[in-house]
Amino acid sequence: MPCLGLKCEICLATFPLDEVINENAGLDHFEGVHGEKQYLHRDFVYSIALDAHKTNTQPKRNGTSYSASMCGGCHREHALKRTVEYWANPYRWYDRIEGTLLHESLSVPKPWLREVQYEEQPILGGKILISGAADRINPVERIVEDLKSHNCPEWTWKYPTPNDRAAGAKPRKVINEKVYPPGEGEQLQVNVLARLIEANDPGPEYRMQIADMWKGTPDNHRANRLVTVPRWDDDVMLDRLLPNYTLIKTIMSEPSPLKRLTMIAEMELAGREMFNARDGTCKCDKYCDVRDACDSLLPKTEGGIDLAL
């Protein structure tokens, strides 16, 4: 089911997608109606509308199609976006657009290739039918690289010694030295991409790496790092992929939307455990456009509704 358009989280005004794209509907609203603290530049809002339209019309983002980018995400969210009509909240899209800009603005030197698309095809002995887009490929050195942007690691103001504060010394920024390795979902995604590339370019195995880019760090030397991703065994990949893959295929093959929703209600709330921030928010709070539909499927004791077939 499609994204219907954009919805203002403040006054709940809605703007149909085709009107935003063709008539600039809502651009003035998001740019100035609610004051400077809720300002969204028109180009930003318009880009969100175009991206939502792209999602509506791309076969690989609808129906039973499965892509590498889904591997580490919330499959409940993916299934809901393909089942219910929803309004996108532009205020939740900033980080998403920021990541897109990062991917599209960086050029690559030869022999690197960027944004290489792979149509749906079988991998892992034909047990998984999947598509994907590789951020960066070096076919000469046989390297696949995925770009990931993250918010800055935690940092605080600290005094060199407890007595320095009393003496009037200035504090200094201290960055949490903890290294945040790529999560299993990110590693799985790159392993899937490597299998897709190798299916189209037979030869030695591709080496895998993630270019970690930290946003907002006060220290530019810590802003970027290259992380080697280990190659997973086929059996391990299948153990991780098959349950959610099969679930998406089964649910999206159900012709009745109501029965489909009943099946989605049993899916894991994976977004609750993703991107947990210092303020207690998670992926559901920050990014999910189908949060209301998702919550409505929870048990009544948790704020959900009954679904009578």
C-alpha positions as CSV (number, residue, x, y, z in Angstrom):
1,M,0.0,0.0,0.0
2,P,1.3,3.5,-0.7
3,C,2.4,6.4,1.3
4,L,-0.5,8.8,0.9
5,G,1.5,12.0,1.4
6,L,3.0,14.2,4.2
7,K,1.5,14.9,7.6
8,C,2.5,17.6,10.0
9,E,3.0,16.2,13.4
10,I,2.1,19.5,15.1
11,C,-1.3,20.4,13.6
12,L,-1.9,17.1,11.8
13,A,-2.5,18.8,8.4
14,T,-2.1,16.4,5.5
15,F,-0.8,17.0,2.0
16,P,-1.4,14.3,-0.7
17,L,1.8,13.2,-2.4
18,D,0.8,14.1,-5.9
19,E,-0.1,17.6,-4.8
20,V,3.2,18.1,-3.0
21,I,5.1,17.0,-6.1
22,N,3.0,18.7,-8.8
23,E,1.6,21.7,-7.0
24,N,4.2,22.4,-4.2
25,A,1.4,21.8,-1.6
26,G,2.6,21.9,2.0
27,L,6.0,23.4,1.2
28,D,5.1,26.8,2.7
29,H,3.4,25.1,5.6
30,F,6.5,23.2,6.8
31,E,8.8,26.1,6.1
32,G,7.1,28.7,8.2
33,V,3.7,28.1,9.8
34,H,4.9,26.8,13.1
35,G,7.9,29.1,13.7
36,E,11.6,28.7,13.6
37,K,11.8,25.8,16.0
38,Q,9.7,23.6,13.6
39,Y,11.2,24.9,10.3
40,L,11.8,22.5,7.5
41,H,13.3,23.8,4.3
42,R,11.1,23.4,1.1
43,D,13.8,21.5,-0.7
44,F,14.0,19.0,2.1
45,V,10.3,18.5,2.2
46,Y,10.1,18.2,-1.6
47,S,12.9,15.6,-1.6
48,I,11.0,13.5,1.0
49,A,7.9,13.5,-1.2
50,L,10.0,12.4,-4.2
51,D,11.6,9.6,-2.2
52,A,8.2,8.5,-0.9
53,H,6.9,8.4,-4.5
54,K,9.9,6.3,-5.5
55,T,9.1,3.8,-2.7
56,N,5.5,3.6,-3.9
57,T,6.4,2.7,-7.4
58,Q,9.5,0.5,-7.1
59,P,8.6,-3.2,-7.4
60,K,11.6,-4.2,-5.2
61,R,10.0,-2.2,-2.3
62,N,6.6,-3.8,-2.6
63,G,4.8,-7.1,-2.6
64,T,6.9,-10.2,-1.8
65,S,10.2,-8.7,-3.0
66,Y,13.1,-8.9,-0.6
67,S,16.3,-6.8,-0.7
68,A,19.6,-6.7,1.1
69,S,18.7,-3.5,2.9
70,M,15.9,-5.3,4.6
71,C,18.1,-7.9,6.3
72,G,19.0,-6.0,9.4
73,G,15.9,-3.9,9.6
74,C,12.5,-4.3,11.3
75,H,10.5,-6.7,9.2
76,R,7.3,-5.8,10.9
77,E,7.8,-2.2,9.6
78,H,8.5,-3.5,6.1
79,A,5.3,-5.7,6.1
80,L,3.1,-2.8,7.4
81,K,4.4,-0.4,4.8
82,R,3.3,-2.8,2.1
83,T,-0.1,-3.4,3.7
84,V,-1.5,-0.2,5.1
85,E,-1.9,3.3,3.8
86,Y,0.2,5.8,5.8
87,W,1.3,9.5,5.9
88,A,5.0,10.2,6.1
89,N,6.1,12.5,8.9
90,P,8.8,14.9,7.5
91,Y,10.2,15.7,10.9
92,R,11.3,12.1,11.2
93,W,13.1,12.0,7.9
94,Y,16.1,14.3,8.6
95,D,18.7,11.6,9.3
96,R,17.4,9.5,6.4
97,I,17.8,12.3,3.9
98,E,21.2,13.1,5.5
99,G,22.4,9.6,4.8
100,T,21.1,9.7,1.2
101,L,22.9,13.0,0.6
102,L,26.1,11.4,1.9
103,H,25.8,8.5,-0.5
104,E,24.9,10.6,-3.5
105,S,27.4,13.4,-3.0
106,L,30.6,11.4,-2.8
107,S,32.3,10.6,-6.0
108,V,34.6,7.6,-6.5
109,P,38.0,7.3,-8.2
110,K,38.7,4.5,-10.8
111,P,38.4,1.6,-10.6
112,W,35.8,2.0,-7.9
113,L,32.1,1.9,-8.9
114,R,29.3,3.4,-6.9
115,E,25.6,2.6,-6.3
116,V,25.7,-0.7,-8.3
117,Q,22.2,-2.2,-8.6
118,Y,21.5,-6.0,-8.6
119,E,18.1,-7.3,-9.7
120,E,16.5,-10.1,-7.7
121,Q,18.3,-13.3,-8.1
122,P,19.0,-16.5,-6.1
123,I,21.9,-16.8,-3.7
124,L,23.0,-19.4,-1.0
125,G,22.2,-22.4,-3.1
126,G,19.0,-20.9,-4.5
127,K,17.3,-20.8,-1.1
128,I,17.1,-17.0,-1.0
129,L,15.8,-14.8,-3.9
130,I,17.1,-11.3,-3.2
131,S,18.0,-7.9,-4.8
132,G,20.5,-5.3,-3.6
133,A,22.5,-2.1,-4.2
134,A,26.2,-2.0,-3.4
135,D,27.4,1.5,-2.2
136,R,30.9,0.9,-3.5
137,I,32.7,-1.9,-5.5
138,N,36.3,-2.3,-6.5
139,P,36.1,-5.1,-9.1
140,V,39.9,-5.0,-9.6
141,E,40.9,-5.6,-5.9
142,R,37.5,-7.4,-5.4
143,I,36.2,-5.2,-2.5
144,V,32.7,-4.4,-1.6
145,E,32.2,-1.4,0.7
146,D,29.0,-0.2,2.5
147,L,28.7,3.4,3.8
148,K,27.1,3.8,7.2
149,S,26.5,7.2,8.9
150,H,26.1,7.3,12.7
151,N,25.6,10.0,15.2
152,C,28.6,11.1,17.2
153,P,29.9,8.8,20.0
154,E,29.0,10.2,23.4
155,W,31.2,13.0,24.7
156,T,31.1,15.1,27.8
157,W,32.8,18.1,29.4
158,K,35.3,17.1,32.0
159,Y,37.9,18.8,34.2
160,P,41.4,17.4,34.2
161,T,41.3,16.9,38.0
162,P,38.6,17.5,40.6
163,N,40.6,20.5,42.0
164,D,40.8,22.2,38.6
165,R,37.1,23.2,38.8
166,A,37.5,24.9,42.1
167,A,40.6,26.7,40.7
168,G,38.6,28.1,37.7
169,A,40.1,25.9,35.0
170,K,38.2,25.3,31.9
171,P,36.8,21.8,31.2
172,R,37.7,19.9,28.0
173,K,35.8,17.7,25.7
174,V,36.3,14.0,26.4
175,I,34.9,11.5,23.9
176,N,33.8,8.1,24.9
177,E,36.6,5.9,23.5
178,K,34.3,2.9,23.1
179,V,34.5,1.5,19.5
180,Y,31.1,0.8,18.1
181,P,31.5,-2.2,15.8
182,P,29.0,-2.8,13.0
183,G,26.0,-4.6,14.2
184,E,25.1,-8.1,13.1
185,G,22.4,-6.7,10.8
186,E,24.9,-4.5,9.0
187,Q,27.4,-7.3,8.7
188,L,24.7,-9.6,7.3
189,Q,23.7,-7.0,4.7
190,V,27.3,-6.7,3.4
191,N,27.7,-10.5,3.3
192,V,24.5,-10.7,1.2
193,L,25.8,-8.0,-1.2
194,A,29.1,-9.9,-1.6
195,R,27.1,-13.0,-2.6
196,L,25.1,-11.0,-5.1
197,I,28.3,-9.5,-6.6
198,E,30.1,-12.9,-6.8
199,A,27.0,-14.4,-8.6
200,N,27.6,-11.8,-11.3
201,D,31.4,-11.7,-11.2
202,P,32.8,-15.2,-10.6
203,G,36.2,-15.5,-9.2
204,P,38.0,-15.1,-5.9
205,E,35.7,-14.0,-2.9
206,Y,35.1,-10.3,-2.4
207,R,36.6,-8.7,0.7
208,M,34.0,-6.8,2.7
209,Q,34.3,-3.5,4.6
210,I,32.1,-0.8,6.1
211,A,33.0,2.9,5.9
212,D,31.8,4.2,9.3
213,M,31.1,8.0,9.1
214,W,30.3,9.7,12.4
215,K,28.2,12.8,12.2
216,G,28.7,15.7,14.6
217,T,32.0,14.6,16.2
218,P,34.0,17.4,17.7
219,D,37.2,15.6,16.5
220,N,37.6,15.3,12.8
221,H,40.3,12.6,13.3
222,R,37.5,10.4,14.7
223,A,34.9,11.2,12.0
224,N,35.8,8.3,9.7
225,R,37.0,4.7,10.1
226,L,37.1,1.6,7.9
227,V,36.0,-1.6,9.4
228,T,36.7,-5.0,8.0
229,V,33.6,-7.3,7.9
230,P,34.2,-11.1,8.4
231,R,32.8,-13.5,5.9
232,W,29.9,-15.5,7.3
233,D,29.4,-19.2,6.5
234,D,26.4,-20.0,4.3
235,D,24.7,-21.9,7.0
236,V,25.1,-19.0,9.4
237,M,23.6,-16.6,6.8
238,L,20.7,-18.9,6.2
239,D,20.0,-19.2,9.9
240,R,19.7,-15.4,10.1
241,L,18.0,-14.8,6.8
242,L,15.5,-17.6,6.3
243,P,13.0,-16.9,9.2
244,N,12.3,-13.3,8.3
245,Y,12.6,-13.9,4.6
246,T,10.1,-16.7,4.7
247,L,7.8,-14.6,6.9
248,I,7.8,-11.7,4.5
249,K,7.1,-14.0,1.5
250,T,4.3,-15.8,3.4
251,I,2.6,-12.6,4.8
252,M,2.8,-10.7,1.5
253,S,1.4,-13.6,-0.4
254,E,-1.8,-13.4,1.7
255,P,-4.5,-11.7,-0.5
256,S,-6.6,-10.6,2.5
257,P,-5.2,-7.4,4.1
258,L,-7.1,-8.1,7.3
259,K,-5.6,-11.6,7.6
260,R,-2.2,-10.1,6.7
261,L,-2.5,-7.7,9.6
262,T,-3.3,-10.5,11.9
263,M,-0.1,-12.2,10.9
264,I,1.9,-9.0,11.2
265,A,0.6,-8.6,14.7
266,E,2.6,-11.7,15.7
267,M,5.9,-10.3,14.2
268,E,8.8,-9.2,16.4
269,L,8.9,-5.5,17.5
270,A,12.5,-5.3,16.3
271,G,12.5,-1.5,16.0
272,R,12.2,-1.2,19.8
273,E,15.8,-2.5,20.1
274,M,17.3,-0.4,17.4
275,F,19.1,3.0,17.6
276,N,18.5,3.3,21.4
277,A,19.6,6.8,22.3
278,R,20.7,8.4,25.5
279,D,17.2,10.0,25.8
280,G,15.5,6.6,25.7
281,T,14.2,6.9,22.2
282,C,14.5,4.1,19.6
283,K,14.0,3.6,15.9
284,C,10.2,3.4,16.3
285,D,10.2,6.9,17.9
286,K,12.6,8.5,15.5
287,Y,12.0,7.1,12.1
288,C,9.0,4.8,11.7
289,D,6.1,6.2,9.6
290,V,3.8,3.3,10.5
291,R,4.3,3.5,14.2
292,D,0.6,4.2,14.8
293,A,-0.5,1.2,12.7
294,C,2.1,-1.0,14.4
295,D,1.0,0.0,17.9
296,S,-2.7,-0.6,17.0
297,L,-1.8,-4.3,16.5
298,L,-0.4,-4.7,20.0
299,P,-2.5,-6.5,22.6
300,K,-5.3,-4.4,24.1
301,T,-3.4,-4.3,27.4
302,E,-0.6,-2.5,25.6
303,G,-2.8,0.0,23.7
304,G,-3.7,-2.2,20.7
305,I,-7.0,-3.1,19.2
306,D,-8.9,-6.4,18.4
307,L,-8.8,-7.6,14.8
308,A,-11.9,-9.6,14.1
309,L,-11.7,-11.7,11.0
